[in-house]
Amino acid sequence: MHPAKPSVSIVIPAYNEESVIRQCLIAAIYQSMPAHEILVVNNRSTDRTAEIVRQMQLEYPESAIHLLEQNQVQGLIPTRNFGLDHATGDVLGRIDADSVLEPDWVETVQAGFSDPEVAAATGPVVYYDMPMRRWGLKADDKMRQLVLKLARNQYHFLFGSNMALRRTAWEQIRDHTCLDEKDEMHEDIDISLHLAEQDLVIRYIPTMVSGMSARRLENSPKDYRYYVTRFDRTYRAHQIDKRVLKIPMLIFMSIYYPAKIMRAVHTARTARASAIPR
């Protein structure tokens, strides 16, 4: 007999995500293997986020969509923690509200976690609102594989838009993860470092693909730089000083202006195309 496949929960922290939450949930619902549950954790949204989730619960009663409210504290980390704490699957998927999972994502996660040694996993992303998406996915995958190689597999990077961890692993590190009350760090890198401190295995799975928005490119250069330098602040908080770990930061900084121009041109062309009468 084959062992039962691990059940997969999908946790989605959300704050004012009315423009993207529906497409995120549609992708989470239409999976080749259904998720055990889909948890949207609303964090003091002032827009229609919660209303849209409730509407989708009525539209898709066969899907285990749950709306949780985390109103005690404003912030991603307490909202993420609330969702992970309430999830009941064997494996806890964690994505963003603008993530659009590939249809075989749950199935791929189940296959990856069929190895009992795997405590967490992550994969590449495709930017669905950028041109040359197929090329972009390959580039993202190559970049992540390169960083892993240069880091000699000592540091595995989880990516908050596309990650999963075993529930037992979360319970093991839960009380050690940083609260980051000043909002200075990359919370996904923080999780990966706490997993590594416990000698828990993180696997990179190239076929575990999620779409995400490149909307961060709309940030000002100052705000974008602050976002990218979160890498540095996270490693400093963990007293880690390795030059190789600066590579992702340098890559993200170098692509900002070219990618911003590409996105602006793509957005303008898409708008013109949609305005043409049919």
C-alpha positions in Angstrom: 0.0 0.0 0.0 1.1 3.5 -0.8 1.2 5.9 2.2 -1.6 8.5 2.1 -0.7 11.8 0.5 -0.3 14.7 3.0 -3.2 17.1 3.1 -2.4 20.7 2.1 -3.9 23.8 3.6 -3.5 27.1 1.8 -3.0 30.2 3.9 -3.5 33.7 2.4 -2.9 36.8 4.6 -4.9 39.7 3.2 -5.1 43.4 3.8 -7.1 45.5 1.3 -6.8 43.0 -1.6 -10.1 43.5 -3.3 -8.4 43.8 -6.7 -6.7 40.4 -6.6 -8.3 38.1 -4.0 -10.8 36.7 -6.4 -8.3 35.5 -9.0 -6.1 34.2 -6.1 -9.0 32.1 -4.8 -10.1 30.8 -8.2 -6.6 29.4 -8.8 -6.5 27.9 -5.4 -9.9 26.2 -6.0 -9.2 24.8 -9.5 -6.4 22.4 -8.6 -5.8 19.0 -10.0 -5.8 17.8 -6.4 -8.1 19.8 -4.1 -6.6 21.6 -1.1 -7.6 20.4 2.3 -8.8 24.0 3.1 -8.2 27.5 1.9 -7.9 30.1 4.7 -8.1 33.8 3.9 -6.9 35.7 6.9 -8.3 39.2 6.8 -6.3 41.8 8.7 -8.4 45.0 9.2 -9.2 45.5 5.6 -11.2 48.6 4.8 -12.2 47.6 1.3 -14.3 44.7 -0.1 -11.8 42.0 0.6 -13.9 40.1 3.2 -17.1 40.7 1.2 -15.6 39.1 -1.9 -14.4 36.1 0.1 -17.9 35.6 1.6 -19.4 35.8 -1.9 -17.0 33.1 -3.2 -17.9 30.9 -0.3 -21.5 31.0 -1.6 -20.4 30.5 -5.2 -18.1 27.5 -4.4 -19.8 25.7 -1.4 -17.9 22.5 -2.3 -14.6 24.2 -1.7 -13.4 24.6 1.9 -12.9 28.3 1.8 -12.7 29.9 5.3 -12.5 33.5 6.2 -10.6 34.3 9.4 -10.3 37.7 11.0 -7.1 38.8 12.6 -8.0 42.2 14.0 -5.8 42.3 17.1 -2.7 43.6 15.4 -2.0 45.2 12.1 0.8 43.5 10.2 1.7 40.6 8.0 3.6 38.4 10.5 0.8 38.2 13.1 -1.7 37.7 10.3 0.5 34.9 8.8 1.0 33.3 12.2 -2.7 33.4 12.9 -3.4 31.6 9.6 -0.7 29.0 10.1 -1.8 28.4 13.7 -5.4 27.7 12.6 -4.6 25.5 9.6 -5.3 21.8 10.0 -3.5 20.3 7.0 -0.4 18.1 7.3 1.4 20.7 5.1 0.7 24.5 5.3 1.0 26.3 2.0 1.6 30.1 2.4 1.0 32.4 -0.5 0.2 36.1 -1.0 -3.2 37.5 -2.0 -1.8 38.3 -5.5 -0.5 34.8 -6.0 -2.0 32.7 -8.8 -1.1 29.1 -8.3 -0.5 26.8 -11.2 -3.2 24.1 -11.5 -0.9 21.3 -10.2 0.5 23.2 -7.3 -1.2 21.2 -4.5 -0.3 18.0 -6.3 3.3 19.1 -6.6 3.5 20.0 -3.0 2.0 16.7 -2.0 4.7 14.9 -4.0 7.4 17.0 -2.6 6.4 16.3 1.0 6.0 12.6 0.4 9.6 12.6 1.5 9.3 12.6 5.3 12.7 14.5 5.6 11.3 17.6 3.8 10.2 20.2 6.3 9.6 23.1 3.9 9.6 23.8 0.2 9.5 26.7 -2.2 9.6 27.2 -6.0 9.9 29.8 -8.7 7.4 32.4 -9.7 6.1 33.7 -13.0 5.1 37.4 -13.1 1.7 37.3 -14.8 1.5 41.0 -15.4 4.8 41.3 -17.2 5.7 40.5 -20.9 7.6 37.4 -21.8 6.2 35.4 -19.0 7.7 32.0 -20.1 11.2 33.6 -20.3 10.6 35.3 -16.9 9.8 32.0 -15.2 13.0 30.4 -16.6 15.0 33.4 -15.4 13.5 33.3 -11.9 14.2 29.6 -11.7 17.8 30.0 -12.9 18.4 32.8 -10.4 17.1 30.8 -7.4 19.1 27.7 -8.5 22.3 29.9 -8.9 21.9 31.5 -5.4 21.5 28.0 -3.9 24.6 26.8 -5.6 26.6 29.8 -4.6 25.4 29.5 -1.1 26.6 25.8 -1.3 23.2 24.8 -0.2 23.8 26.1 3.3 21.1 28.7 3.0 17.8 27.9 1.4 15.5 30.7 0.7 11.7 30.4 1.2 9.6 32.8 -0.9 6.5 34.1 0.8 4.5 34.1 -2.4 5.1 30.4 -3.0 6.1 28.3 0.0 4.9 25.4 2.1 6.0 23.9 5.4 5.1 20.8 7.3 2.7 21.6 10.2 5.0 19.8 12.7 7.9 22.0 11.5 5.9 25.2 12.0 5.0 24.0 15.5 8.7 23.5 16.2 9.8 27.0 15.1 6.6 28.9 15.9 7.8 30.5 19.1 11.2 31.3 17.7 10.2 33.3 14.7 10.8 37.0 14.8 7.8 39.3 15.3 9.6 42.2 13.5 7.4 44.9 15.0 9.3 47.6 13.2 8.6 45.9 9.8 12.2 45.8 8.7 12.8 42.2 7.7 11.8 39.6 5.1 9.5 37.4 7.1 9.9 34.5 4.7 13.7 34.6 5.0 13.3 34.7 8.8 11.3 31.5 8.7 13.9 29.8 6.5 16.7 30.7 8.9 14.7 29.4 11.9 14.1 26.2 10.1 17.8 25.9 9.3 18.7 26.5 13.0 16.7 23.5 13.8 18.4 21.4 11.0 15.1 21.1 9.2 15.3 20.3 5.5 14.2 23.0 3.0 13.7 21.7 -0.6 13.6 23.8 -3.7 11.1 22.3 -6.2 11.4 23.8 -9.7 7.9 22.5 -10.7 6.2 24.1 -7.7 5.2 27.2 -9.6 3.0 30.2 -8.6 2.1 33.3 -10.5 2.5 36.7 -8.8 2.1 40.3 -9.6 5.1 42.6 -10.3 3.1 45.5 -8.7 6.0 46.2 -6.4 7.7 47.8 -9.4 5.2 50.6 -9.0 7.0 51.6 -5.7 9.2 54.7 -5.8 13.0 53.9 -6.0 13.3 54.8 -2.3 10.5 52.4 -1.3 11.8 49.6 -3.6 15.3 50.0 -2.2 14.0 49.7 1.4 12.1 46.5 0.4 15.2 45.0 -1.2 17.5 45.9 1.7 15.3 43.9 4.0 17.5 41.0 3.0 20.5 42.7 4.8 18.4 43.6 7.9 17.1 40.1 8.2 20.5 38.5 8.1 22.0 41.1 10.5 19.2 40.3 13.0 20.3 36.7 12.8 24.0 37.7 13.1 24.8 36.2 9.7 27.4 37.9 7.5 28.0 36.1 4.2 28.7 37.9 1.0 27.0 35.4 -1.1 23.7 36.2 0.6 23.8 39.7 -0.9 23.4 38.3 -4.4 19.6 38.3 -4.5 19.6 41.9 -3.2 22.0 43.0 -6.0 20.0 41.2 -8.6 16.7 42.8 -7.5 18.3 46.3 -7.4 19.8 45.9 -10.9 16.6 44.9 -12.6 14.4 47.7 -11.1 14.6 50.3 -13.8 14.6 47.9 -16.9 11.7 45.9 -15.4 9.8 49.0 -14.5 10.0 50.2 -18.1 8.9 46.8 -19.4 6.0 46.7 -17.0 4.9 50.3 -18.0 5.0 49.4 -21.8 3.2 46.1 -21.2 0.5 47.8 -19.1 0.0 50.5 -21.8 -0.3 47.9 -24.6 -2.7 45.7 -22.6 -4.9 48.8 -21.9 -4.9 49.8 -25.6 -5.8 46.2 -26.7 -8.7 46.0 -24.2 -10.0 49.4 -25.4 -10.3 48.2 -29.1 -14.0 47.5 -29.9 -14.7 43.8 -30.7 
